[in-house]
Amino acid sequence: MSAQPGLARRLGTGDAVMIGLGSMVGAGIFAAFAPAAAAAGAGLLIGLAIAAVVAYCNATSSAQLAAQYPTSGGTYVYGRERLGQWPGFVAGWGFVIGKTASCAAMAMTFAAYAVPGPWQKPVAVAAVLALAAINYFGVTRTAAATRVIVSLVLVVLAVVIVAGLTSGAPALDGAEGLRVQGGWYGVLQSAGLLFFAFAGYARIATMGEEVKDPQRTIPRAILAALGLALVIYVLIAVSVLMTLGGSSVAISATPLADVVIARGWAGAEPLVRIGAAAAALGAPLALVAGVGRTSLAMARHQDLPRWLAAVHPRYQVPHRAEITLALVVSAIIVVADLRDAIGFSSFGVLVYYLIANIAAATQDAPHRRYAKAWQGLGAIGCVVLAATLPPTSILAGVAVLAIGVVYRLIRLRVSRPGPLH
């Protein structure tokens, strides 16, 4: 075991569900439908169903593994324990790099909704630093802030659903926009893009060292958060398609705001924009916590610099990892525009869950909670969805993984250290 101090177990089931739900019902619900509709038109509903099935398989694997290994790090730890150091490293590296980029993209999305163009990058950096400060002073503050954001977002989504499903006739494309496009390839690509929105339940597993009674709490919280998110996504998807049609959704930068306008609820548009900004803010709030914990676990095994493994003596959070993450994300915001990073993030997350499914398939009977067939279906689903993402996303994802592999090879050749004891 590591000689580093452990994290405090302060999160109950409700807190864990809120953190997972805040990660899923966040900026993705305001941003993911447009690229999915561009790939498949109204076929995104089929893609949503496929993404949900793959997410369920992955959730059962994550829950089963987290119950056996209730510590920080998620699939990085599970891969190391069940498959070896290299699979664990690939999972952890993909998660850290992909979610760091996602954190930057979500911060910029927040700024795009909140302020005019010239102020967006400074405001995005300020938001990241503020969220890092919230996480720095303890995980219970992270959960409390997530509850406030999720509550606001759920109110906004309820307004969109009521407007989309109960108001007058659609104002835009009508039946012409309800066609499926792109065939099965387009549908599968939309599923891969929509999977981006479901990936938040991993945040619960990566924070396993801070959950009370983790063997019981983590599986329940993962499945509860996933189920709630799926219901919300289905209702929003139907509302958007019935109002705008697939072709209009594909070209809309703000499809949920367009729904309330098209249905004659223009007065609700500012509320929707506030909700979108809050959701975009909630996503990096949870991401900073999750990436910080995975970085902590990797640093404990020296797959990242050892000094990142420090835990604050008072607040009991991985403060160096979170500060470093905030600085890296801020630098990315300054030099890049990552609002189109959904495909890249999906690729990294699908690789992460591919390893999780394989790891769960190796667990013995006393630790098995779900049939092995779910892990097999999840692994196949991850491969298929990753392979049908946009080619640029696949190439970027492969390049990032290759950089990580080269880094670890150099580190092993130079120092050859073992895990911390």
C-alpha positions in Angstrom: 0.0 0.0 0.0 1.0 3.6 -0.5 2.7 5.4 2.3 0.8 8.6 1.2 -2.1 9.6 3.4 -5.5 8.5 2.3 -8.6 10.6 1.4 -11.5 11.0 3.7 -14.8 9.1 3.1 -17.4 11.8 3.3 -19.7 11.2 0.3 -23.0 9.4 0.8 -25.2 7.8 -1.9 -27.0 11.0 -2.6 -23.8 12.9 -3.0 -22.3 10.3 -5.3 -25.5 10.2 -7.5 -25.4 14.0 -7.8 -21.8 14.1 -8.8 -22.4 11.4 -11.5 -25.6 13.1 -12.7 -23.9 16.5 -12.7 -21.2 15.0 -15.0 -23.8 13.4 -17.4 -26.6 16.0 -17.4 -24.2 18.8 -18.0 -22.8 20.6 -21.0 -23.1 17.5 -23.2 -26.9 17.8 -23.2 -26.6 21.3 -24.7 -23.8 20.5 -27.1 -24.0 16.8 -28.2 -27.2 16.7 -30.2 -25.9 19.0 -33.0 -23.0 16.8 -34.1 -25.1 13.6 -33.5 -27.9 15.0 -35.8 -25.3 16.0 -38.4 -24.1 12.3 -38.5 -27.6 10.6 -38.4 -30.4 13.1 -38.6 -33.3 11.8 -36.6 -31.4 8.6 -36.4 -29.7 10.0 -33.4 -32.6 8.5 -31.4 -31.4 5.1 -32.4 -27.8 6.2 -31.6 -29.0 7.4 -28.2 -30.4 3.9 -27.5 -27.2 2.2 -28.6 -25.1 4.6 -26.5 -27.3 3.9 -23.5 -26.9 0.1 -23.9 -23.1 0.5 -24.1 -23.1 2.9 -21.2 -25.1 0.4 -19.1 -22.7 -2.4 -19.9 -19.8 -0.2 -18.9 -21.6 1.0 -15.8 -22.1 -2.6 -14.6 -18.4 -3.3 -15.1 -17.4 -0.1 -13.3 -19.7 -0.8 -10.4 -18.5 -4.4 -10.1 -14.9 -3.3 -10.1 -15.3 -0.3 -7.8 -17.0 -2.6 -5.2 -13.8 -4.7 -5.2 -11.3 -1.9 -5.4 -12.9 1.1 -3.6 -9.9 3.5 -4.1 -9.2 6.6 -6.2 -8.2 6.1 -9.8 -11.1 4.2 -11.4 -10.1 2.0 -14.4 -6.4 3.0 -14.0 -6.4 1.0 -10.8 -8.7 -1.8 -12.1 -6.6 -2.3 -15.2 -3.4 -2.5 -13.1 -5.0 -5.0 -10.6 -6.7 -7.3 -13.1 -4.7 -6.9 -16.3 -1.3 -5.5 -15.5 0.5 -2.1 -15.4 0.4 -1.3 -19.1 -3.4 -1.7 -19.6 -3.9 0.4 -16.4 -1.6 3.1 -17.7 -3.4 3.3 -21.1 -6.7 3.7 -19.3 -5.5 6.3 -16.9 -3.6 8.3 -19.5 -6.6 8.3 -21.9 -8.8 9.5 -19.1 -6.5 12.2 -17.8 -5.7 13.7 -21.3 -9.1 13.3 -22.8 -10.9 14.8 -19.8 -8.4 17.6 -19.4 -9.3 18.6 -22.9 -13.0 18.2 -22.1 -12.6 20.4 -19.1 -11.1 23.2 -21.2 -13.9 22.8 -23.8 -16.6 23.0 -21.2 -15.1 26.0 -19.6 -15.1 27.7 -23.0 -18.6 26.6 -23.6 -19.6 28.3 -20.3 -17.9 31.5 -21.4 -19.6 31.4 -24.8 -23.0 31.4 -23.2 -22.1 33.9 -20.5 -20.1 36.7 -22.0 -19.4 38.4 -25.4 -16.5 37.1 -27.6 -13.6 39.3 -26.4 -14.1 38.2 -22.8 -14.6 34.5 -23.3 -11.1 33.2 -22.8 -10.4 35.3 -19.7 -13.7 34.3 -18.2 -13.1 30.7 -19.1 -9.7 30.7 -17.3 -11.3 32.5 -14.3 -14.0 29.8 -14.2 -11.4 27.0 -14.2 -9.5 28.6 -11.4 -12.6 29.1 -9.3 -13.7 25.5 -9.8 -10.2 24.3 -8.8 -10.5 26.4 -5.6 -13.9 24.8 -4.8 -12.3 21.4 -5.1 -9.2 22.4 -3.2 -11.2 23.1 0.0 -12.8 19.7 0.2 -14.9 17.1 -1.7 -18.0 17.9 0.3 -18.0 21.4 -1.2 -17.7 19.8 -4.6 -20.8 17.8 -3.9 -22.7 20.8 -2.5 -21.8 23.0 -5.5 -22.8 20.2 -7.9 -26.3 19.9 -6.2 -26.9 23.6 -6.8 -25.9 23.4 -10.5 -27.8 20.1 -11.2 -30.9 21.6 -9.6 -30.8 24.6 -11.9 -30.1 22.6 -15.0 -33.0 20.2 -14.2 -35.4 23.2 -14.0 -34.2 24.5 -17.3 -34.5 21.1 -19.0 -38.0 20.7 -17.6 -38.9 24.0 -19.3 -37.5 22.8 -22.6 -39.3 19.4 -22.3 -42.7 21.0 -21.5 -42.3 23.6 -24.3 -41.2 20.9 -26.8 -43.8 18.3 -26.0 -46.9 20.3 -25.1 -46.9 23.5 -27.1 -48.0 24.3 -30.7 -46.9 22.7 -34.0 -43.2 22.7 -34.8 -42.1 25.9 -36.4 -39.2 24.7 -38.5 -38.5 21.6 -40.6 -41.5 19.6 -39.8 -41.7 16.0 -41.1 -38.9 16.7 -43.6 -36.4 17.0 -40.8 -37.4 13.7 -39.2 -35.5 11.5 -41.7 -32.7 9.2 -40.7 -29.4 10.1 -42.5 -26.1 8.4 -43.0 -27.3 4.8 -42.7 -26.0 2.6 -40.0 -22.5 4.2 -40.1 -24.1 7.6 -39.3 -26.2 6.1 -36.6 -23.2 4.4 -34.9 -21.2 7.6 -35.2 -24.0 9.5 -33.5 -24.0 6.9 -30.8 -20.3 7.4 -30.3 -20.8 11.2 -30.1 -23.7 10.9 -27.7 -21.7 8.4 -25.5 -19.7 11.5 -24.5 -22.7 12.6 -22.5 -23.1 9.4 -20.6 -19.5 9.1 -19.5 -20.0 11.0 -16.2 -20.7 7.9 -14.1 -17.0 7.2 -14.1 -16.5 10.1 -11.8 -18.2 8.2 -9.0 -15.8 5.3 -9.4 -12.7 7.5 -9.6 -13.7 9.0 -6.3 -14.1 5.6 -4.6 -11.7 6.5 -1.8 -14.0 9.2 -0.6 -17.3 7.3 -0.6 -18.9 5.9 2.5 -19.5 2.2 2.4 -18.2 2.0 -1.1 -19.1 -1.7 -1.8 -22.7 -0.7 -1.4 -22.8 2.9 -2.4 -20.8 3.0 -5.6 -22.8 0.3 -7.6 -26.1 1.9 -6.5 -25.0 5.4 -7.3 -23.6 4.6 -10.7 -26.7 2.8 -11.9 -29.1 5.4 -10.4 -27.2 8.3 -12.0 -27.1 6.6 -15.4 -30.8 5.7 -15.3 -31.9 9.3 -14.4 -29.6 10.7 -17.1 -31.1 8.4 -19.7 -34.6 9.4 -19.0 -33.7 13.1 -19.2 -31.8 12.6 -22.5 -34.6 10.7 -24.2 -37.2 13.4 -23.3 -34.9 16.2 -24.5 -34.0 14.3 -27.7 -37.7 13.8 -28.6 -38.5 17.4 -27.7 -35.7 18.7 -29.9 -36.5 16.5 -32.9 -40.3 17.1 -32.7 -39.7 20.8 -32.7 -36.8 21.4 -35.0 -36.3 18.3 -37.1 -33.0 16.6 -37.6 -31.6 18.9 -40.3 -32.1 22.1 -38.2 -30.7 20.5 -35.1 -27.5 19.6 -37.1 -26.8 23.2 -37.9 -27.9 24.8 -34.6 -25.3 26.1 -32.1 -28.0 26.3 -29.4 -30.7 23.7 -30.2 -32.4 23.8 -26.8 -32.7 27.6 -26.9 -34.1 27.2 -30.4 -36.8 24.8 -29.1 -38.3 27.4 -26.7 -38.2 30.1 -29.4 -39.8 27.9 -32.0 -42.6 26.9 -29.6 -43.4 30.5 -28.8 -41.6 30.5 -25.4 -39.1 33.2 -26.3 -39.2 34.6 -22.8 -37.6 31.4 -21.5 -34.6 31.7 -23.8 -32.5 33.6 -21.2 -33.3 31.0 -18.7 -32.1 28.2 -21.1 -28.9 30.1 -21.7 -28.3 30.5 -18.0 -28.9 26.8 -17.6 -26.5 26.0 -20.4 -23.8 28.1 -18.8 -24.4 26.5 -15.4 -24.3 23.0 -17.0 -21.0 23.9 -18.7 -19.7 25.1 -15.4 -20.8 21.9 -13.6 -19.0 19.6 -16.0 -15.5 20.9 -15.3 -16.4 21.0 -11.6 -16.8 17.3 -11.5 -14.0 16.8 -14.1 -11.4 18.6 -11.9 -12.3 16.2 -9.1 -12.3 13.1 -11.2 -9.1 13.9 -13.1 -7.4 15.0 -9.9 -8.1 11.6 -8.3 -6.9 9.6 -11.3 -3.7 11.7 -11.4 -3.3 11.0 -7.7 -3.5 7.2 -8.3 -1.1 7.4 -11.3 1.4 9.5 -9.3 1.3 6.9 -6.5 2.6 4.4 -9.0 5.0 7.0 -10.6 3.1 6.8 -13.9 2.9 10.6 -13.4 5.4 12.7 -11.4 5.5 11.5 -7.7 4.9 14.9 -6.2 1.4 14.9 -7.7 0.5 12.2 -5.1 0.5 14.7 -2.2 -2.8 14.9 -0.2 -3.5 18.2 1.6 -3.1 17.6 5.4 -6.2 19.6 6.3 -8.6 19.4 3.3 -7.6 15.8 2.4 -7.7 16.4 -1.4 -5.0 15.8 -4.0 -4.2 19.5 -4.1 -1.1 19.5 -6.2 -2.7 17.4 -8.9 -5.7 19.7 -9.0 -3.6 22.9 -9.1 -1.5 21.4 -11.9 -4.7 20.4 -13.8 -6.1 23.9 -13.4 -2.9 25.5 -14.8 -2.8 23.0 -17.7 -6.4 23.6 -18.6 -6.0 27.4 -18.4 -3.0 27.2 -20.8 -5.1 25.1 -23.2 -7.9 27.7 -23.1 -5.5 30.5 -23.9 -3.9 28.8 -27.0 -6.7 26.6 -28.4 -10.4 26.4 -29.2 -11.6 22.9 -28.0 -15.3 23.2 -28.3 -15.2 20.6 -31.1 -13.4 18.1 -28.8 -16.5 15.8 -28.3 -15.2 13.1 -30.7 -11.7 13.1 -29.2 -13.1 12.9 -25.7 -15.4 10.0 -26.7 -12.5 8.1 -28.2 -10.4 8.4 -25.0 -13.4 7.4 -22.8 -14.3 4.4 -25.0 -10.7 3.1 -24.7 -11.0 3.6 -21.0 -14.2 1.6 -20.8 -12.9 -1.1 -23.1 -10.2 -1.8 -20.5 -12.8 -1.6 -17.7 -14.9 -4.3 -19.4 -12.0 -6.6 -20.0 -10.9 -6.2 -16.4 -14.3 -6.9 -15.1 -14.5 -10.1 -17.2 -11.5 -11.4 -15.2 -13.1 -11.1 -11.8 -13.9 -14.3 -9.9 -17.3 -15.4 -8.7 -17.2 -13.9 -5.2 -16.8 -10.4 -6.7 -19.1 -10.8 -9.7 -22.4 -8.9 -9.5 -23.4 -9.1 -13.2 -23.2 -11.7 -15.9 -20.0 -11.8 -17.9 -22.0 -11.4 -21.1 -22.6 -7.7 -20.2 -18.8 -7.2 -20.1 -18.4 -8.8 -23.5 -21.2 -6.7 -25.0 -19.7 -3.6 -23.5 -16.2 -4.3 -24.9 -17.6 -5.0 -28.4 -19.7 -1.8 -28.2 -16.7 0.3 -27.2 -14.6 -1.0 -30.1 -17.5 -0.4 -32.6 -18.3 3.1 -31.4 -14.7 4.2 -31.3 -14.1 2.8 -34.8 -17.1 4.8 -36.2 -16.1 8.2 -34.7 -15.0 10.9 -37.1 -11.6 10.0 -38.6 -9.9 13.1 -37.1 -11.1 12.2 -33.6 -9.6 8.7 -34.1 -6.3 10.0 -35.3 -6.0 12.5 -32.5 -6.9 9.8 -29.9 -4.4 7.4 -31.2 -1.7 10.1 -31.3 -2.4 11.0 -27.6 -2.2 7.4 -26.5 1.0 6.9 -28.4 2.6 10.0 -26.7 1.6 8.4 -23.3 3.2 5.1 -24.2 6.4 6.7 -25.3 6.5 8.8 -22.1 6.1 5.7 -19.9 8.7 3.8 -21.9 11.2 6.6 -21.4 10.4 6.8 -17.7 10.9 3.1 -17.2 14.1 3.1 -19.1 15.5 6.1 -17.1 14.4 5.3 -13.6 12.8 1.8 -13.5 11.0 2.5 -10.1 8.4 0.3 -8.7 5.1 1.3 -7.0 5.3 3.4 -3.9 5.3 1.3 -0.7 
